[in-house]
Amino acid sequence: MEKIYGLIGEKLGHSFSVPIHAMLGRKEYRLYELRREELAGFLANPELGGLNVTIPYKREVMPYCAQIAPEAQQIGSVNTIVNREGKLWAYNTDLYGFVYMVQSAGISMQGKKVLILGNGGTSLTAQAAAKKLGAREVVVMSRRAAVTYADLPKHTDSEILVNTTPVGMYPNNLQAVVELDAFTNLSGVVDVIFNPARTKLVLEAAARGIPATGGLKMLVAQAKQAEEYFYGRAIDDARIEEIYRTLSCDTGNIVLTGMPGSGKTSVGRALAKMMGREAIDIDDEIAQAAGRSIPEIFQSEGEAGFRARESAAIREAGKGTGKVIMTGGGAVLREENYAPLKQNGRIYQLSRDIELLAMGGRPLSTGREALYAMQEQRAPFYARFRDVCVENDTTVEEAAQKILREFCENGGKL
């Protein structure tokens, strides 16, 4: 019979583990959502080959394992199990993944005070990693730890912040346990959450010029080491970067902004067709939800009413992954729209000569003079939002190809 390989946990609907392990050659890898009462029976299955373990079972599986690697024993948490001749051997590859992620992001913990949010299995790994990386002091903060969130004012001098809680994870995007404004001396932010790609903490750190990382590279790196235990042989570290880039491009959103009539819809649909992706037109989402056209919404609710609807549609669309999202020309006017678009996306501004902009059916495009004035007013907002400006001055297909090439090369970058 085919051996069982996969990930066990309680809720796994948005895990990226299957495609990661498939790229590492493990095509039979599957997700297994288990209730606590099912855990013992599943682990007793003689057809088990190898498993990864996630929330909330990283400590619960340990009593079922005949051998626990010293590193995992010391950490007190397991995330990889291998069946060897009917006996379960347990390891912690999260430590390797965490260290790889931190070093890859250019974050140094040497001699620094590290504040870790959360006290679960991943927190134990982060604590071990911080000590391994030479942290001067490690403080663990959670609702039930000796240090609680009420004690935050005593630790705002922390130099490295690590989030191991699920706060901010899909579908509760853009939430955070703490605000970075409270900290005065940060030199690095680490969030183990990988969906969304950039949590609120990571986005806030990037805005301040603080080195930061989400958890995707940790996920890939720990999977690489897990497969080494499954296979019983080494896998080149270069595979981590290759898989990370592939996964970042596969799951990242392409977001199009630009003046009304700049070609966002046509270029977006061309991109979606090229990539086999879903295209989400924010104006279409607004009209469908309202049961009225955009001009009718402007007439009955004014621009303020329309903008509120637009922000709601962007918040929902931005949670998705692997989409092409076309925004309205004025979406950049609200700063609150930036984080929902950026959390999973790379943002492109389509630029086109004013004389070539289409005006039909656009409530604010009342004439060329109005468009020139609009462009001048919005220019700094487009510059604030965009990662890349793309000229749409030839064909739709050529503009789409420009974006596709750039995205494939840089899709995982902040």
CORJO-V770867 format. One record per residue. N is the residue number from 1. RES is the residue in one small letter. PSI is psi in radians with two decimals (999 if undefined). OMEGA is omega in radians with two decimals (* if undefined). Layout:
BEGIN
n=[N	N]
res=[RES	RES]
psi=[PSI	PSI]
omega=[OMEGA	OMEGA]
END
This chain:
BEGIN
n=[1	2	3	4	5	6	7	8	9	10	11	12	13	14	15	16	17	18	19	20	21	22	23	24	25	26	27	28	29	30	31	32	33	34	35	36	37	38	39	40	41	42	43	44	45	46	47	48	49	50	51	52	53	54	55	56	57	58	59	60	61	62	63	64	65	66	67	68	69	70	71	72	73	74	75	76	77	78	79	80	81	82	83	84	85	86	87	88	89	90	91	92	93	94	95	96	97	98	99	100	101	102	103	104	105	106	107	108	109	110	111	112	113	114	115	116	117	118	119	120	121	122	123	124	125	126	127	128	129	130	131	132	133	134	135	136	137	138	139	140	141	142	143	144	145	146	147	148	149	150	151	152	153	154	155	156	157	158	159	160	161	162	163	164	165	166	167	168	169	170	171	172	173	174	175	176	177	178	179	180	181	182	183	184	185	186	187	188	189	190	191	192	193	194	195	196	197	198	199	200	201	202	203	204	205	206	207	208	209	210	211	212	213	214	215	216	217	218	219	220	221	222	223	224	225	226	227	228	229	230	231	232	233	234	235	236	237	238	239	240	241	242	243	244	245	246	247	248	249	250	251	252	253	254	255	256	257	258	259	260	261	262	263	264	265	266	267	268	269	270	271	272	273	274	275	276	277	278	279	280	281	282	283	284	285	286	287	288	289	290	291	292	293	294	295	296	297	298	299	300	301	302	303	304	305	306	307	308	309	310	311	312	313	314	315	316	317	318	319	320	321	322	323	324	325	326	327	328	329	330	331	332	333	334	335	336	337	338	339	340	341	342	343	344	345	346	347	348	349	350	351	352	353	354	355	356	357	358	359	360	361	362	363	364	365	366	367	368	369	370	371	372	373	374	375	376	377	378	379	380	381	382	383	384	385	386	387	388	389	390	391	392	393	394	395	396	397	398	399	400	401	402	403	404	405	406	407	408	409	410	411	412	413	414]
res=[m	e	k	i	y	g	l	i	g	e	k	l	g	h	s	f	s	v	p	i	h	a	m	l	g	r	k	e	y	r	l	y	e	l	r	r	e	e	l	a	g	f	l	a	n	p	e	l	g	g	l	n	v	t	i	p	y	k	r	e	v	m	p	y	c	a	q	i	a	p	e	a	q	q	i	g	s	v	n	t	i	v	n	r	e	g	k	l	w	a	y	n	t	d	l	y	g	f	v	y	m	v	q	s	a	g	i	s	m	q	g	k	k	v	l	i	l	g	n	g	g	t	s	l	t	a	q	a	a	a	k	k	l	g	a	r	e	v	v	v	m	s	r	r	a	a	v	t	y	a	d	l	p	k	h	t	d	s	e	i	l	v	n	t	t	p	v	g	m	y	p	n	n	l	q	a	v	v	e	l	d	a	f	t	n	l	s	g	v	v	d	v	i	f	n	p	a	r	t	k	l	v	l	e	a	a	a	r	g	i	p	a	t	g	g	l	k	m	l	v	a	q	a	k	q	a	e	e	y	f	y	g	r	a	i	d	d	a	r	i	e	e	i	y	r	t	l	s	c	d	t	g	n	i	v	l	t	g	m	p	g	s	g	k	t	s	v	g	r	a	l	a	k	m	m	g	r	e	a	i	d	i	d	d	e	i	a	q	a	a	g	r	s	i	p	e	i	f	q	s	e	g	e	a	g	f	r	a	r	e	s	a	a	i	r	e	a	g	k	g	t	g	k	v	i	m	t	g	g	g	a	v	l	r	e	e	n	y	a	p	l	k	q	n	g	r	i	y	q	l	s	r	d	i	e	l	l	a	m	g	g	r	p	l	s	t	g	r	e	a	l	y	a	m	q	e	q	r	a	p	f	y	a	r	f	r	d	v	c	v	e	n	d	t	t	v	e	e	a	a	q	k	i	l	r	e	f	c	e	n	g	g	k	l]
psi=[2.65	2.32	2.66	2.15	2.42	-2.94	2.27	2.50	-3.04	-0.82	2.03	0.26	-0.51	0.51	2.55	0.14	-0.65	-0.92	-0.57	-0.86	-0.52	-0.70	-0.34	0.09	0.04	1.39	-0.42	0.07	2.33	2.92	2.36	1.80	2.11	2.48	2.78	-0.68	-0.23	-0.19	-0.88	-0.78	-0.70	-0.75	-0.33	-0.10	2.11	-0.24	0.05	2.35	-1.04	2.58	2.60	2.69	2.32	-3.02	2.29	0.53	0.20	-0.43	-0.53	-0.47	-0.28	-0.69	-0.33	-0.04	2.30	-0.61	2.28	2.16	2.52	-0.71	-0.75	-0.68	-0.75	-0.72	-0.64	0.46	2.45	2.43	0.02	2.30	2.37	2.32	1.98	1.84	0.78	-0.03	2.43	2.15	2.33	2.52	2.90	1.74	-0.11	-0.58	-0.84	-0.80	-0.73	-0.82	-0.75	-0.78	-0.82	-0.82	-0.65	-0.54	-0.04	0.45	2.21	2.31	-0.06	2.09	0.29	2.78	2.16	2.18	2.10	2.15	2.19	2.65	0.51	-2.82	-0.69	-0.54	-0.69	-0.72	-0.79	-0.67	-0.79	-0.70	-0.74	-0.74	-0.73	-0.59	0.14	0.42	2.45	-0.68	2.41	2.11	2.25	2.19	2.27	3.12	-0.49	-0.01	3.03	-0.56	2.06	3.06	-0.37	-0.36	0.10	-0.73	-0.42	-0.20	0.37	-0.05	0.05	2.46	-0.44	2.29	2.25	2.16	2.05	0.13	2.86	0.09	2.14	-0.10	2.59	2.37	0.14	0.94	2.67	0.55	2.76	2.61	-0.62	2.87	2.41	-0.35	-0.41	-0.33	2.46	-0.15	0.50	2.39	0.11	2.49	2.24	2.22	2.10	-0.15	2.38	-0.12	1.78	2.91	-0.61	1.91	3.06	-0.72	-0.74	-0.74	-0.72	-0.70	-0.79	-0.70	-0.44	0.01	0.36	2.25	2.33	2.72	2.50	-3.09	0.04	-0.74	-0.59	-0.75	-0.77	-0.77	-0.74	-0.56	-0.66	-0.80	-0.61	-0.76	-0.53	-0.68	-0.70	-0.83	-0.50	0.50	2.82	2.61	2.31	2.37	-0.40	-0.46	-0.50	-0.87	-0.68	-0.82	-0.69	-0.81	-0.75	-0.82	-0.67	-0.72	-0.67	-0.63	-0.29	2.58	2.54	2.11	2.22	2.24	3.04	2.96	2.65	2.29	0.12	-0.10	0.31	-0.77	-0.82	-0.74	-0.71	-0.75	-0.64	-0.75	-0.80	-0.69	-0.77	-0.67	-0.08	0.67	2.86	2.33	2.26	1.97	1.97	-0.69	-0.70	-0.68	-0.71	-0.85	-0.72	-0.76	-0.62	-0.37	0.39	2.80	2.87	-0.83	-0.64	-0.63	-0.76	-0.73	-0.70	-0.53	-0.15	3.07	-0.61	-0.74	-0.72	-0.78	-0.63	-0.74	-0.68	-0.78	-0.68	-0.74	-0.68	-0.71	-0.70	-0.81	-0.66	-0.31	-0.42	2.95	2.64	0.57	2.87	2.07	2.15	2.06	2.85	2.80	-0.46	0.16	-0.51	-0.19	-0.33	2.03	-0.52	-0.27	-0.25	-0.94	-0.79	-0.60	-0.64	-0.42	-0.63	0.12	2.82	2.24	2.20	2.28	2.15	2.18	2.38	2.57	2.37	-0.67	-0.29	-0.08	2.32	2.56	-0.22	2.34	0.28	1.96	-0.54	-0.10	1.40	-0.07	2.94	-0.68	-0.74	-0.65	-0.71	-0.76	-0.71	-0.75	-0.76	-0.72	-0.68	-0.24	-0.84	-0.48	-0.72	-0.72	-0.64	-0.73	-0.65	2.61	-0.60	2.47	2.25	2.20	2.20	1.22	0.09	-1.89	2.79	-0.78	-0.68	-0.71	-0.73	-0.70	-0.69	-0.81	-0.76	-0.78	-0.81	-0.72	-0.75	-0.55	-0.52	0.26	-0.45	0.03	2.56	999]
omega=[3.11	3.12	-3.14	3.02	3.12	-3.12	3.04	-3.14	-3.11	-3.14	-2.99	-3.00	-3.07	3.09	3.05	-3.00	-3.11	3.13	3.12	-3.10	3.05	3.11	3.07	3.06	-3.09	-3.04	-3.07	-3.10	-3.08	3.05	3.14	3.09	-3.06	2.92	-3.08	-3.09	3.12	-2.98	-3.07	-3.13	-3.13	-3.11	3.13	-3.12	-3.11	-3.12	3.08	3.03	3.11	-3.09	2.82	-3.04	3.10	-3.06	0.11	-2.93	-3.05	3.06	-3.08	-3.10	-2.98	3.13	-3.11	-3.05	-3.12	-3.13	3.10	-3.12	-3.09	-3.14	3.12	3.11	-3.13	3.14	-3.09	-3.08	-3.09	3.04	3.13	3.14	3.09	3.09	3.10	3.11	3.06	3.10	-3.12	3.08	-3.02	-3.12	2.99	3.10	3.07	-3.14	3.09	-3.12	-3.12	-3.14	3.13	-3.13	-3.10	-3.13	3.12	3.14	-3.14	-3.14	3.12	3.07	-3.07	3.07	-3.04	3.04	-3.08	3.08	-3.12	3.12	-3.14	-3.12	3.10	-3.10	3.14	3.07	3.11	3.10	-3.13	3.11	3.13	-3.13	-3.13	3.12	3.13	-3.11	2.98	3.12	3.12	-3.09	3.10	3.13	3.10	-3.08	3.05	-3.13	-3.03	-3.14	3.10	3.06	-3.12	-3.12	3.07	-3.13	-3.07	-3.12	3.14	-3.00	3.11	3.04	-3.14	-3.09	3.08	3.10	3.14	3.07	3.05	3.09	3.07	-3.11	-3.10	3.14	3.10	0.11	-3.13	-3.06	2.99	2.94	3.13	3.14	-3.12	3.06	-3.12	3.11	-3.10	-3.02	-3.04	-2.96	-3.05	3.02	3.09	3.09	-3.13	3.07	-3.07	3.08	3.12	3.06	0.24	-3.14	3.14	3.11	3.09	-3.14	-3.14	3.12	3.13	3.12	3.14	3.13	3.14	-3.12	3.14	3.09	-3.06	3.10	2.92	-2.95	-3.04	-3.10	3.03	-3.14	-3.14	-3.09	3.14	3.10	3.10	-3.13	3.08	3.12	3.04	3.06	3.12	-3.07	-3.04	3.11	-3.08	3.05	-3.09	3.11	3.13	3.13	3.13	-3.11	3.13	-3.12	3.11	3.14	3.14	-3.10	3.10	3.13	-3.12	-3.04	-3.11	3.06	2.93	-3.09	-3.13	3.02	3.11	-3.12	3.03	3.13	-3.10	3.07	-3.09	-3.08	-3.10	3.12	3.13	3.13	3.09	3.10	-3.12	3.13	3.13	-2.99	-3.09	-3.08	2.99	3.05	3.13	3.08	-3.05	3.10	3.10	3.12	3.14	-3.11	-3.13	3.14	-3.10	-3.06	-3.14	3.10	3.12	3.09	3.13	3.10	3.10	-3.08	-3.05	-3.04	-3.10	-3.11	-3.13	3.12	3.12	-3.10	3.10	3.09	-3.13	-3.14	3.11	3.12	3.13	3.11	-3.12	-3.11	-3.07	3.10	-3.09	3.09	3.10	-3.11	2.89	-3.05	3.10	-3.12	2.99	-3.06	-3.10	-3.11	-3.11	-3.09	3.12	3.13	-3.12	3.13	-3.04	-3.07	3.11	3.13	-3.05	-3.01	3.11	-2.93	2.93	-2.93	-3.13	2.99	3.01	-3.13	-3.13	3.12	-3.11	-3.10	-3.12	-3.08	3.06	-3.08	-3.03	3.05	-3.12	-2.99	-3.06	3.13	-3.01	-3.13	-3.08	3.14	3.12	3.13	3.08	3.13	3.12	-3.14	-3.14	-3.12	-3.01	-3.05	-3.14	3.12	3.07	3.13	3.13	-3.03	-2.88	2.88	-3.07	3.01	-3.11	3.09	3.06	-3.02	3.09	-3.13	3.08	-3.09	-3.13	3.10	3.12	3.14	3.09	-3.11	-3.11	3.13	-3.11	-3.10	3.14	3.14	-2.96	-3.02	-3.11	-3.04	2.96	*]
END
